[in-house]
């Protein structure tokens, strides 16, 4: 990666500021996820900092403590305007990547939804929906379930603080939707996803137990 020239650095920070007084960003990477984060490498260190709050990059008074915390490097005070000019010079070199799906909240949701819809305790008949169990309508190739039961599972499995609007959006992204069904003269709203939106877990062979010694 091309480094700024000494003349360019002096033009950025001003003649009254020593070049060594300001962090020089040599690598800047943004990872797009539910909450984006940034990997930052500065000159003088081969360790990459992970920054989760954009203010810890944009605000110099917050960036310096990150350097101390993650790199054991300290820098003197620099005017905020000078730091913003330095960032502006580094921005064209920033790379942007997408986070691996299974590390995002949506990716975790898909994994848990698949478990929820295909585990051994799923419903065998339509009426089981009233007990909170998911049920597959093989005729329509749809898997039905209640939002309450799914939200409870997500919370129990550690995917907490997910609001139902997000869950609904993720369901629709899989091709699903909500639908009212009448079961035993009881009208209730359920959600469904196409059967092929999830994969059945493979059947595992029961391990052979050794014969007890006589």
VMD Tcl script that draws the C-alpha trace (Angstrom):
set ca {
  {0.00 0.00 0.00}
  {1.39 3.42 -0.95}
  {2.32 5.54 2.05}
  {1.80 9.33 2.06}
  {4.95 11.27 1.31}
  {6.64 13.36 3.99}
  {5.68 16.52 2.11}
  {2.03 15.42 1.96}
  {2.00 14.54 5.66}
  {3.40 17.95 6.55}
  {0.75 19.59 4.41}
  {-1.94 17.59 6.22}
  {-0.82 18.13 9.82}
  {0.67 21.62 9.50}
  {4.21 22.87 9.70}
  {4.03 23.38 13.49}
  {3.22 19.73 14.19}
  {5.82 16.97 14.08}
  {4.93 14.06 11.79}
  {5.64 11.57 14.55}
  {3.02 13.23 16.73}
  {0.07 11.90 14.75}
  {-0.95 8.29 14.01}
  {-0.45 7.31 10.38}
  {-3.08 4.84 9.16}
  {-1.52 2.31 6.78}
  {-4.50 -0.08 6.59}
  {-8.21 0.54 7.10}
  {-10.87 -2.15 6.64}
  {-14.62 -1.99 7.30}
  {-16.55 -5.20 8.01}
  {-20.28 -4.87 7.31}
  {-22.32 -6.83 9.82}
  {-25.37 -6.20 12.04}
  {-23.11 -3.73 13.80}
  {-20.20 -2.83 11.50}
  {-16.66 -2.74 12.84}
  {-13.31 -1.56 11.55}
  {-9.82 -3.07 11.46}
  {-7.16 -0.38 11.69}
  {-3.38 -0.69 11.41}
  {-1.11 2.26 12.08}
  {2.53 2.81 11.22}
  {4.88 1.50 13.89}
  {2.77 -1.51 14.85}
  {2.05 -4.84 13.16}
  {-1.03 -5.37 15.35}
  {-4.43 -4.59 13.86}
  {-6.89 -2.78 16.10}
  {-10.55 -3.74 16.06}
  {-12.81 -0.71 16.47}
  {-16.53 -1.28 17.11}
  {-17.64 2.32 17.71}
  {-17.06 4.73 14.78}
  {-16.51 7.55 17.26}
  {-13.34 5.74 18.38}
  {-11.95 6.45 14.91}
  {-13.47 9.80 14.00}
  {-12.78 11.50 17.34}
  {-9.05 11.81 17.98}
  {-9.51 12.02 21.77}
  {-11.12 8.56 21.61}
  {-8.76 7.08 19.02}
  {-5.63 7.65 21.12}
  {-6.96 5.59 24.09}
  {-7.66 2.75 21.64}
  {-4.02 2.88 20.52}
  {-2.91 2.71 24.16}
  {-5.36 -0.08 25.01}
  {-4.76 -2.30 21.99}
  {-1.24 -1.41 20.82}
  {0.54 -0.02 23.93}
  {1.31 3.13 21.94}
  {0.54 6.70 23.00}
  {0.35 9.92 21.00}
  {0.27 13.57 22.09}
  {-2.73 15.83 21.61}
  {-3.52 16.87 18.04}
  {-6.22 19.24 16.86}
  {-9.40 17.45 15.77}
  {-9.39 19.20 12.39}
  {-5.91 17.84 11.68}
  {-7.02 14.32 12.56}
  {-10.06 14.57 10.28}
  {-7.80 15.62 7.41}
  {-5.66 12.55 8.08}
  {-8.73 10.31 8.01}
  {-9.92 11.91 4.80}
  {-6.57 11.05 3.22}
  {-6.89 7.40 4.38}
  {-10.50 6.87 3.25}
  {-9.78 6.15 -0.45}
  {-7.64 3.19 0.66}
  {-10.33 1.70 2.90}
  {-11.55 -1.76 1.89}
  {-15.10 -2.96 2.66}
  {-16.00 -6.61 3.30}
  {-19.14 -8.49 4.28}
  {-19.08 -10.46 7.52}
  {-19.46 -14.24 7.31}
  {-23.17 -15.04 7.45}
  {-22.97 -17.35 10.47}
  {-21.41 -14.55 12.53}
  {-24.37 -12.19 12.00}
  {-27.59 -12.16 13.99}
  {-29.57 -13.06 10.87}
  {-27.27 -16.00 10.23}
  {-27.68 -17.21 13.80}
  {-31.45 -16.80 13.43}
  {-31.49 -19.05 10.35}
  {-29.55 -21.76 12.19}
  {-31.90 -21.66 15.19}
  {-35.00 -21.54 12.98}
  {-33.81 -24.66 11.18}
  {-33.34 -26.46 14.49}
  {-36.74 -25.27 15.71}
  {-38.59 -26.48 12.62}
  {-36.87 -29.84 12.15}
  {-36.11 -31.15 15.63}
  {-37.68 -34.33 16.98}
  {-40.26 -32.51 19.08}
  {-41.96 -30.85 16.12}
  {-45.67 -31.34 15.71}
  {-47.11 -34.35 13.92}
  {-50.49 -32.81 13.12}
  {-52.07 -29.41 12.51}
  {-53.54 -29.25 16.04}
  {-50.04 -29.33 17.53}
  {-49.65 -25.70 16.46}
  {-51.92 -24.76 19.35}
  {-49.34 -26.26 21.71}
  {-46.61 -24.07 20.25}
  {-45.03 -26.83 18.18}
  {-44.06 -26.20 14.55}
  {-45.88 -28.29 11.97}
  {-45.24 -28.97 8.28}
  {-48.13 -28.97 5.81}
  {-46.75 -31.37 3.24}
  {-49.52 -30.50 0.76}
  {-48.57 -26.82 0.59}
  {-44.88 -27.42 1.40}
  {-45.01 -24.90 4.22}
  {-43.73 -25.10 7.79}
  {-46.02 -23.29 10.24}
  {-45.18 -21.99 13.71}
  {-46.10 -19.29 16.19}
  {-44.06 -16.13 16.63}
  {-44.22 -16.52 20.42}
  {-42.71 -20.01 20.39}
  {-39.94 -19.00 18.00}
  {-39.10 -15.82 19.95}
  {-38.92 -17.86 23.17}
  {-36.49 -20.30 21.56}
  {-34.27 -17.50 20.25}
  {-34.06 -15.94 23.70}
  {-33.33 -19.30 25.35}
  {-30.55 -20.05 22.86}
  {-28.80 -16.73 23.46}
  {-30.11 -14.61 20.57}
  {-31.56 -12.01 22.91}
  {-32.85 -8.48 22.39}
  {-34.19 -9.30 18.94}
  {-37.46 -7.50 18.33}
  {-40.28 -9.17 16.46}
  {-40.06 -6.73 13.57}
  {-36.56 -8.08 12.84}
  {-37.81 -11.67 13.13}
  {-40.67 -10.93 10.72}
  {-38.24 -9.34 8.24}
  {-35.94 -12.37 8.39}
  {-38.90 -14.71 7.88}
  {-40.04 -12.75 4.83}
  {-36.49 -12.80 3.47}
  {-36.81 -16.61 3.44}
  {-40.01 -16.35 1.41}
  {-42.34 -16.71 4.40}
  {-45.34 -14.74 5.63}
  {-48.04 -14.69 8.29}
  {-51.38 -16.42 7.84}
  {-54.55 -16.93 9.85}
  {-55.63 -20.53 10.41}
  {-58.72 -21.97 12.05}
  {-57.97 -25.02 14.22}
  {-60.68 -26.65 16.32}
  {-62.94 -23.63 15.75}
  {-60.16 -21.37 17.03}
  {-58.80 -18.67 14.73}
  {-55.16 -17.83 15.31}
  {-52.41 -16.13 13.37}
  {-49.36 -18.20 12.49}
  {-46.19 -17.68 10.46}
  {-44.76 -20.00 7.84}
  {-41.69 -20.46 5.68}
  {-41.37 -22.69 2.59}
  {-40.37 -26.22 3.53}
  {-37.25 -25.98 1.39}
  {-36.11 -22.83 3.26}
  {-34.60 -25.14 5.88}
  {-32.81 -28.45 5.64}
  {-33.74 -31.54 7.57}
  {-31.07 -32.65 10.01}
  {-29.64 -36.03 8.96}
  {-30.74 -39.04 10.95}
  {-27.87 -40.24 13.13}
  {-27.32 -43.90 13.84}
  {-27.88 -44.90 17.43}
  {-24.50 -45.88 18.87}
  {-24.09 -49.56 19.62}
  {-23.80 -50.15 23.35}
  {-21.44 -52.90 24.49}
  {-23.01 -56.01 25.91}
  {-22.87 -55.99 29.72}
  {-20.36 -58.41 31.19}
  {-21.94 -61.41 32.85}
}
mol new
graphics top color blue
foreach p $ca { graphics top sphere $p radius 0.5 }
foreach p [lrange $ca 0 end-1] q [lrange $ca 1 end] { graphics top cylinder $p $q radius 0.2 }
display resetview
